[in-house]
Amino acid sequence: MLPAAHRMLRGEDFTAAVRTGARSGSPRLVVHYRAGETGDTSPALVGIVVPKKQVARATHRNRIKRRVRALMSERVRHLEPGARVVVRGLAGADGATSAELGADLDRHLARARQGRRR
């Protein structure tokens, strides 16, 4: 489970990550990454969203969120302080295995941290 100290709750944090962060995506996941400011010691924050237009059934959206949250809890300690990460689950994530989602997360986090816009 993602520690409460690392959960993104404020709308401003979601907006900042999505609008000004680097993006990397695939048919399963899109990762928006905004690096922390110099000298920022606040914990890295992670937000997970699954749009209703992508996955219509609430039970499927919640399952995707739970799986991505569990995968991100393993990775959040490797993010630098002050980073803001938003993971958007897409329709392809519904049938994917945890190994596939984990590989996608690792690849997209690495790309977004390098500053690629894809």
DOVEXSE-702929 format. One record per residue (C-alpha): residue in three letters; chain; z, y, x. Coordinates in pm, 1 decimal, padded with zeros to 6 digits, always signed. Layout:
RODO   residuo   cadena         c3         c2         c1
RODO       ALA        A          Z          Y          X
...
This chain:
RODO   residuo   cadena         c3         c2         c1
RODO       MET        A   +00000.0   +00000.0   +00000.0
RODO       LEU        A   -00084.4   +00347.6   +00124.0
RODO       PRO        A   +00239.8   +00528.4   +00219.9
RODO       ALA        A   +00330.8   +00814.5   -00013.1
RODO       ALA        A   +00332.7   +01059.3   +00278.9
RODO       HIS        A   -00038.9   +00993.7   +00328.6
RODO       ARG        A   -00158.0   +01018.0   -00032.3
RODO       MET        A   -00373.1   +01314.7   -00120.6
RODO       LEU        A   -00245.7   +01472.1   -00442.1
RODO       ARG        A   -00357.7   +01835.8   -00445.3
RODO       GLY        A   -00701.2   +01930.1   -00572.8
RODO       GLU        A   -00744.7   +02179.3   -00288.7
RODO       ASP        A   -00722.8   +01897.3   -00033.9
RODO       PHE        A   -00989.3   +01693.7   -00217.7
RODO       THR        A   -01214.7   +01999.3   -00241.4
RODO       ALA        A   -01172.5   +02087.7   +00126.7
RODO       ALA        A   -01257.7   +01736.2   +00241.7
RODO       VAL        A   -01559.9   +01696.4   +00015.1
RODO       ARG        A   -01711.4   +02043.5   +00061.7
RODO       THR        A   -01645.7   +02109.8   +00430.1
RODO       GLY        A   -01603.8   +01762.7   +00578.1
RODO       ALA        A   -01858.1   +01531.2   +00731.4
RODO       ARG        A   -01995.9   +01259.9   +00504.3
RODO       SER        A   -02115.9   +00905.8   +00558.0
RODO       GLY        A   -02211.4   +00665.5   +00281.8
RODO       SER        A   -02368.2   +00345.4   +00158.1
RODO       PRO        A   -02428.1   +00187.9   -00184.9
RODO       ARG        A   -02061.2   +00076.5   -00190.6
RODO       LEU        A   -01860.8   +00366.0   -00046.0
RODO       VAL        A   -01890.7   +00728.3   +00060.6
RODO       VAL        A   -01639.2   +00870.8   +00308.7
RODO       HIS        A   -01577.6   +01245.4   +00333.6
RODO       TYR        A   -01384.5   +01336.4   +00647.8
RODO       ARG        A   -01237.9   +01672.5   +00749.3
RODO       ALA        A   -01062.0   +01686.0   +01085.3
RODO       GLY        A   -00724.8   +01854.9   +01117.6
RODO       GLU        A   -00688.3   +02202.1   +01264.7
RODO       THR        A   -00574.7   +02240.0   +01625.7
RODO       GLY        A   -00197.1   +02216.3   +01640.7
RODO       ASP        A   -00166.0   +02073.0   +01289.6
RODO       THR        A   +00116.8   +01818.3   +01283.4
RODO       SER        A   +00102.9   +01729.4   +00912.8
RODO       PRO        A   +00020.2   +01366.2   +00832.5
RODO       ALA        A   -00336.6   +01263.6   +00760.9
RODO       LEU        A   -00404.6   +01253.1   +00387.1
RODO       VAL        A   -00625.3   +01002.6   +00205.2
RODO       GLY        A   -00764.3   +01036.0   -00146.4
RODO       ILE        A   -00954.9   +00766.9   -00334.2
RODO       VAL        A   -01181.6   +00833.6   -00630.4
RODO       VAL        A   -01408.5   +00612.6   -00836.2
RODO       PRO        A   -01625.5   +00814.8   -01076.7
RODO       LYS        A   -01655.0   +00697.9   -01435.5
RODO       LYS        A   -02031.8   +00750.7   -01417.8
RODO       GLN        A   -02052.1   +00496.6   -01135.2
RODO       VAL        A   -01811.6   +00233.8   -01273.6
RODO       ALA        A   -01768.3   +00255.4   -01649.1
RODO       ARG        A   -01481.7   +00009.8   -01706.4
RODO       ALA        A   -01133.4   +00136.4   -01618.9
RODO       THR        A   -01015.4   -00205.2   -01503.5
RODO       HIS        A   -01300.6   -00220.8   -01251.2
RODO       ARG        A   -01235.9   +00135.7   -01129.8
RODO       ASN        A   -00867.2   +00057.8   -01080.1
RODO       ARG        A   -00945.4   -00265.3   -00894.7
RODO       ILE        A   -01174.3   -00078.2   -00654.3
RODO       LYS        A   -00907.8   +00189.7   -00598.7
RODO       ARG        A   -00637.7   -00071.0   -00527.4
RODO       ARG        A   -00856.3   -00255.1   -00279.0
RODO       VAL        A   -00966.1   +00059.3   -00095.9
RODO       ARG        A   -00606.6   +00190.7   -00093.6
RODO       ALA        A   -00487.3   -00134.0   +00068.9
RODO       LEU        A   -00764.2   -00117.6   +00329.3
RODO       MET        A   -00692.9   +00248.1   +00407.1
RODO       SER        A   -00320.4   +00177.9   +00451.9
RODO       GLU        A   -00416.1   -00031.6   +00756.5
RODO       ARG        A   -00635.6   +00247.0   +00895.9
RODO       VAL        A   -00442.1   +00566.2   +00819.3
RODO       ARG        A   -00224.4   +00542.5   +01131.2
RODO       HIS        A   -00538.7   +00573.4   +01346.0
RODO       LEU        A   -00635.9   +00909.4   +01192.8
RODO       GLU        A   -00540.5   +01226.3   +01374.9
RODO       PRO        A   -00273.2   +01454.2   +01225.5
RODO       GLY        A   -00397.2   +01696.6   +00962.2
RODO       ALA        A   -00712.2   +01497.7   +00879.5
RODO       ARG        A   -00826.5   +01485.8   +00515.8
RODO       VAL        A   -01022.4   +01180.6   +00401.2
RODO       VAL        A   -01170.9   +01119.2   +00057.0
RODO       VAL        A   -01316.4   +00775.0   -00012.0
RODO       ARG        A   -01546.5   +00757.3   -00313.0
RODO       GLY        A   -01605.7   +00410.1   -00454.0
RODO       LEU        A   -01949.8   +00345.0   -00599.4
RODO       ALA        A   -02091.7   +00076.0   -00828.7
RODO       GLY        A   -02172.7   -00154.1   -00536.0
RODO       ALA        A   -01805.2   -00178.2   -00442.4
RODO       ASP        A   -01723.4   -00367.0   -00761.6
RODO       GLY        A   -01865.0   -00699.4   -00646.3
RODO       ALA        A   -01802.0   -00658.6   -00273.8
RODO       THR        A   -01549.2   -00863.9   -00079.3
RODO       SER        A   -01258.1   -00701.1   +00100.1
RODO       ALA        A   -01421.4   -00786.9   +00432.4
RODO       GLU        A   -01739.7   -00604.1   +00328.8
RODO       LEU        A   -01543.8   -00300.9   +00207.5
RODO       GLY        A   -01338.3   -00299.2   +00528.5
RODO       ALA        A   -01651.1   -00310.5   +00743.9
RODO       ASP        A   -01803.8   -00026.1   +00539.8
RODO       LEU        A   -01486.1   +00180.7   +00575.4
RODO       ASP        A   -01473.2   +00130.6   +00952.5
RODO       ARG        A   -01840.9   +00218.8   +00995.8
RODO       HIS        A   -01827.3   +00526.8   +00772.1
RODO       LEU        A   -01501.0   +00656.5   +00919.6
RODO       ALA        A   -01649.1   +00627.8   +01269.4
RODO       ARG        A   -01969.3   +00808.5   +01166.0
RODO       ALA        A   -01786.2   +01082.7   +00978.2
RODO       ARG        A   -01541.9   +01137.6   +01265.7
RODO       GLN        A   -01841.6   +01196.5   +01491.4
RODO       GLY        A   -01949.8   +01467.9   +01250.3
RODO       ARG        A   -02260.7   +01301.0   +01111.1
RODO       ARG        A   -02376.6   +01418.1   +00768.4
RODO       ARG        A   -02531.9   +01110.7   +00598.6
